[in-house]
Amino acid sequence: MKKLFFVIAVVMLVSFWACERETIQENQSTIVDESNLETVDDKYYGGFCFYYIEYGFKWAGNCYSHIPGICEYRRICIPKIIYKPCQLIPCWPEILDPWIIYEKIDPREFLSIRDKLELDIDVRQGAIPFAMNEAVLGLQFYEENRLLSSNGKDYIYTLKQDLVLDKESVEQLGLRGNVVKAGEYPVVFNRENKTFNALLGVEKDFRQ
């Protein structure tokens, strides 16, 4: 009888240990899954950088300011500021054409990144980049500039020269390409907060 009681006790103890181990493994799996989800959500997130843009057409080392384009831009990064752009601007991972996004988007969905992060940016040259997805780069401006033109209803962003993005910007924004081709791009204007949001298509530079 004592042996039977001892066997039953051992079986119960082993069963209890197995259940506890299974529970721990399930909890660990849950933690890993949540970590993976967080990584996916953070695909386009990083530290915070904004650009100071020198407008013009670059040729033979000179910048001709009377021609629409971007001669170069300078990245100003603030590593202490970590923000999730998709909480301030809409992210559309499934649409890779900026013109289709433009037709579907509500301008009021574009919040002012500068105001939300309380940044002191020179609006004459400053712009904040964001990625709506891996193929659409956004530039948020806070006043009209020489690359913006209006037909009385809509704004157009015109580049007369390809814009090649630096490696750090491509990696930070999660873009799959590094070149914005010369051409015309849509601008989403939020009249409530006076933000001009140029939506630029990004391609891979196959010349490299």
PyMOL commands that set and color helices and strands:
alter all, ss='L'
color gray80, all
select helices_A, chain A and resi 2-41+85-87+98-104+107-109+113-116+167-173
alter helices_A, ss='H'
color red, helices_A
select strands_A, chain A and resi 46-55+57-59+62-64+70-83+126-133+136-141+148-150+155-159+163-164+179-180+183-190+195-203
alter strands_A, ss='S'
color yellow, strands_A
deselect
rebuild
show_as cartoon
